[in-house]
Amino acid sequence: MYYENKRSFYIRQYGPPVIAVLVSIVLIAGGLFIASKSLENDLNKEQIANLANDNTSVDISNSMPEELVKLKAFTKSKEYKVHAVSNDGGIVIETSKNEYFKINLIGIDNSNENISLKEKIENDLLNKKIVIEFDNSKLDKNKAYAYVYLKDELYNTELLRNGYATLRVERKNVDKLDILLEAENEAKKASVGIWKA
């Protein structure tokens, strides 16, 4: 077969196989990318489930996302979505870059792992946007503690006012102690929740 020049010879001779190889590479690379994203999402879901069920130990001091580390005391954060609620009433929030972090509520005693407390928090906060605010100390015994706001209302007082928990007085986080104590006293006077006679 006669070709006008070497270039047309190479294009006709090797063009189709080269194009087929390039298309195959692109398809394989695309498939690997999709598979890795799917695996990453599965790992994120597993991480959330583990955090929520306390099946994994998370070193909070090392894993606190940078944006929370930089958040100053008594400054409200941006909104975060609540992805899970742990058995002890802690909430798992998603920060930027698909990071998940567990926050405990200041002033809420969850030492007895009250089931109705978990259900209440799930009903109120799960898949909703909240804002958090740190007090003087972000960490206590490697657990993060914060005030939680739902629609500009201090949610910590909601739990105490309705008798879902008792007040936990902390050593350093006392800025809103009077408000929390007042909420618990309201529940005692009304004999609601755990204060029922």
Summary of the structure (lengths in Angstrom):
residues: 197
radius of gyration: 26.6
end to end distance: 101.7
largest distance: 102.8
contacts: 562
relative contact order: 0.11
helix: 48%
strand: 22%
